[in-house]
Amino acid sequence: MATESKRARTARMHREYAALCELIPVVECQLDFDSPFQLLVATVLSAQTTDKRVNQVTPELFAAYGSPQELAAANITDVERIIRPLGFYRMKSKHIIELAQALVATNNGQVAESMDALTALPGVGRKTANVVLGNAFGEPSFPVDTHVIRVTARLHWRDDWMKPNASPEDIEREITACFPPETWTDLSHRLIIFGRNICMARRPDCTRCPLRRSCPSAAHFLELEAERETVAARKRRRPRTAGRRSR
């Protein structure tokens, strides 16, 4: 692809996002929650696991510890038992109890509507804070996860698309500069869903991708897929060798 100006790239980004809106018309947070506190805890628990698995354990967790005060006073062994299916359960139990204790100590158990206050809590990074701000408080936010990193790189939506260890904060800053704030949260949701279902890490499904005509990476992955199909066809045509006769 020829060198693309910043203005041309931004225009392409908006066209591609419009196509994603048609593909994924309705988006919402995939974590179940009834309060900012519940979403904060659920998001911390979602690290290195799926939202579906988190949703399977949080009903029992929140039935036992429905408030920051109750979780702050929890026995860590009891919490570990509940969230054990998620993996890294010892570390996660420690983090959610400590963040509950911090909420009680600093803000009377209330989840603050502030990036600085949220990221000051144990186990809470910028991505988690953005999830809470955007989905619990309706504040413009752009959570950057592995799907967002991968999709924005393949689409060349950012200058450092070739950089393997691009900073999530730099990605957030560059992408949000190209879109109105009121679109940020839903933009992140759509990129994540798109990354999970079409633009997968190992084998993106470019044949059914609505962005394949403008995507700078589509030709490469379509070529790889054609090579896989050719190899598979050769294997199917290869005659089977007769087995050894038993003596």
Summary of the structure (lengths in Angstrom):
residues: 247
radius of gyration: 22.5
end to end distance: 62.8
largest distance: 83.5
contacts: 690
relative contact order: 0.11
helix: 61%
strand: 0%
